[in-house]
Amino acid sequence: MVVLADPLGVLTGGPRRPGHLRRVGRGPVEGRVIRVRPAMPNDTTACGSLFAEAYADGDGFLTGPTEPRSFTLPPAIPDGPTALVAEIDGSVQGVVLIQGSALARLRHCRTIELVVARTARGGGVGGALLDAALDSLRSRTGVQFVRLAVFVDNIPALTLYHSRGFIEEGRRIGFACEADGRLRDDLLMVRTLP
Ligand SMILES: CC(C)(COP(=O)(O)OP(=O)(O)OC[C@H]1O[C@@H](n2cnc3c(N)ncnc32)[C@H](O)[C@@H]1OP(=O)(O)O)[C@@H](O)C(=O)NCCC(=O)NCCS
């Protein structure tokens, strides 16, 4: 992969802005520029469509294919963006949600959720979003841990999280029960921020 900036791929030119990044895609988006930026309110429909597409696939998230869920971007907070989008040629191809808690005892933690358009997967969009999210979180005072949950059989996501320094901190046995009764475990993962 060609990286257009520093090792984290932060935006070239001008001052470094956490949450912004540019990369050149590979595979299905070979040679195309992936631009990551904070989400704006008018990205809501595009982001909702990406999650709806993943729910329809039925295997990446707890929400099932027949359980449409309304989507809203997480409310803005003062310390940084709560959602980043990756766009190619102006079209949103992926989103990462970064959520905190109102509880004071959880002020040092954030959780993330990540989805990439089916046609762009394997092209570097997910990695770019996760790198930009971690970079953005590093710049926030007091944030020490990033957490997420992932099904044990979601190999693309697991590979991505391991490659970005997430470690497994727990396994929820039979966490999801599929329509046919099959039980699926998920993993709780955490990434410590320096
Ligand atoms: C998981 C997901 C976000 C990854 O996004 P992506 O754009 O396909 O990921 P990338 O192309 O940036 O690849 C990231 C890493 O994962 C690895 N990877 C990607 N697809 C993979 C696959 N099918 N099998 C194994 N590894 C894979 C790559 O090797 C890559 O590693 P590298 O950056 O060190 O080269 C995407 O597949 C997706 O949206 N899946 C459906 C929704 C979902 O499951 N979300 C996660 C819920 S926890």
The ligand as an SDF file (V2000), in Angstrom:
LIG
                    3D

 48 50  0  0  0  0  0  0  0  0999 V2000
  -13.9400   -5.5540    9.2190 C   0  0  0  0  0  0  0  0  0  0  0  0
  -13.8970   -4.4630    8.1700 C   0  0  0  0  0  0  0  0  0  0  0  0
  -14.3140   -3.1450    8.7810 C   0  0  0  0  0  0  0  0  0  0  0  0
  -12.4500   -4.3420    7.6460 C   0  0  0  0  0  0  0  0  0  0  0  0
  -12.3930   -3.2610    6.7190 O   0  0  0  0  0  0  0  0  0  0  0  0
  -11.5520   -3.4080    5.3720 P   0  0  0  0  0  0  0  0  0  0  0  0
  -11.6060   -2.1190    4.6670 O   0  0  0  0  0  0  0  0  0  0  0  0
  -12.0150   -4.6070    4.6180 O   0  0  0  0  0  0  0  0  0  0  0  0
  -10.1090   -3.6730    5.9630 O   0  0  0  0  0  0  0  0  0  0  0  0
   -8.7040   -3.3570    5.2690 P   0  0  0  0  0  0  0  0  0  0  0  0
   -8.7820   -3.6400    3.8060 O   0  0  0  0  0  0  0  0  0  0  0  0
   -8.2460   -2.0070    5.6950 O   0  0  0  0  0  0  0  0  0  0  0  0
   -7.7970   -4.4570    5.9410 O   0  0  0  0  0  0  0  0  0  0  0  0
   -7.3720   -4.2860    7.2700 C   0  0  0  0  0  0  0  0  0  0  0  0
   -6.5470   -5.4650    7.6970 C   0  0  0  0  0  0  0  0  0  0  0  0
   -7.3850   -6.5970    7.8330 O   0  0  0  0  0  0  0  0  0  0  0  0
   -6.9170   -7.6570    7.0110 C   0  0  0  0  0  0  0  0  0  0  0  0
   -8.0540   -8.2100    6.2570 N   0  0  0  0  0  0  0  0  0  0  0  0
   -8.9540   -7.5180    5.5440 C   0  0  0  0  0  0  0  0  0  0  0  0
   -9.8290   -8.3650    4.9670 N   0  0  0  0  0  0  0  0  0  0  0  0
   -9.4420   -9.5910    5.3520 C   0  0  0  0  0  0  0  0  0  0  0  0
   -9.9260  -10.8970    5.0670 C   0  0  0  0  0  0  0  0  0  0  0  0
  -11.0100  -11.1030    4.2900 N   0  0  0  0  0  0  0  0  0  0  0  0
   -9.3060  -11.9450    5.6500 N   0  0  0  0  0  0  0  0  0  0  0  0
   -8.2380  -11.7660    6.4430 C   0  0  0  0  0  0  0  0  0  0  0  0
   -7.7130  -10.5490    6.7160 N   0  0  0  0  0  0  0  0  0  0  0  0
   -8.3050   -9.4980    6.1740 C   0  0  0  0  0  0  0  0  0  0  0  0
   -5.9270   -7.0750    6.0360 C   0  0  0  0  0  0  0  0  0  0  0  0
   -4.8540   -7.9730    5.8860 O   0  0  0  0  0  0  0  0  0  0  0  0
   -5.5030   -5.7770    6.6500 C   0  0  0  0  0  0  0  0  0  0  0  0
   -4.2850   -5.8290    7.3060 O   0  0  0  0  0  0  0  0  0  0  0  0
   -3.1670   -4.6920    7.0030 P   0  0  0  0  0  0  0  0  0  0  0  0
   -3.8360   -3.3510    7.1300 O   0  0  0  0  0  0  0  0  0  0  0  0
   -2.1500   -4.9090    8.0580 O   0  0  0  0  0  0  0  0  0  0  0  0
   -2.7270   -4.9460    5.6130 O   0  0  0  0  0  0  0  0  0  0  0  0
  -14.8150   -4.8030    6.9490 C   0  0  0  0  0  0  0  0  0  0  0  0
  -14.4890   -6.0820    6.4900 O   0  0  0  0  0  0  0  0  0  0  0  0
  -16.2950   -4.7380    7.2690 C   0  0  0  0  0  0  0  0  0  0  0  0
  -16.9060   -3.6820    7.1850 O   0  0  0  0  0  0  0  0  0  0  0  0
  -16.8960   -5.8720    7.6340 N   0  0  0  0  0  0  0  0  0  0  0  0
  -18.3340   -5.9170    7.9200 C   0  0  0  0  0  0  0  0  0  0  0  0
  -18.6860   -5.1740    9.1900 C   0  0  0  0  0  0  0  0  0  0  0  0
  -17.8930   -5.7080   10.3540 C   0  0  0  0  0  0  0  0  0  0  0  0
  -17.7190   -6.9050   10.5130 O   0  0  0  0  0  0  0  0  0  0  0  0
  -17.4270   -4.7610   11.1790 N   0  0  0  0  0  0  0  0  0  0  0  0
  -16.6800   -5.0980   12.3700 C   0  0  0  0  0  0  0  0  0  0  0  0
  -17.6220   -5.4370   13.4700 C   0  0  0  0  0  0  0  0  0  0  0  0
  -16.7060   -5.8130   14.9610 S   0  0  0  0  0  0  0  0  0  0  0  0
  1  2  1  0
  2  3  1  0
  2  4  1  0
  2 36  1  0
  4  5  1  0
  5  6  1  0
  6  7  2  0
  6  8  1  0
  6  9  1  0
  9 10  1  0
 10 11  2  0
 10 12  1  0
 10 13  1  0
 13 14  1  0
 14 15  1  0
 15 16  1  0
 15 30  1  0
 16 17  1  0
 17 18  1  0
 17 28  1  0
 18 19  1  0
 18 27  1  0
 19 20  2  0
 20 21  1  0
 21 22  1  0
 21 27  2  0
 22 23  1  0
 22 24  2  0
 24 25  1  0
 25 26  2  0
 26 27  1  0
 28 29  1  0
 28 30  1  0
 30 31  1  0
 31 32  1  0
 32 33  2  0
 32 34  1  0
 32 35  1  0
 36 37  1  0
 36 38  1  0
 38 39  2  0
 38 40  1  0
 40 41  1  0
 41 42  1  0
 42 43  1  0
 43 44  2  0
 43 45  1  0
 45 46  1  0
 46 47  1  0
 47 48  1  0
M  END
$$$$
